[in-house]
């Protein structure tokens, strides 16, 4: 289950994870620096930094994970 504590790298590891991040306009998808911070940044931090709908993001990520 994805939570606000989930590291960005875990989302990158699932199929369509980056697609969902892009849908929510998470700039980390296109940021070269994010690649170096995959194991440091968590979804809660990213949502707070960029004013992203964390509840909606987590809902979609968890729905995707259920389909696997």
Helices and strands as residue ranges (DSSP letters): H 8-12, H 17-23, G 27-29, G 34-37, H 43-50, H 54-67
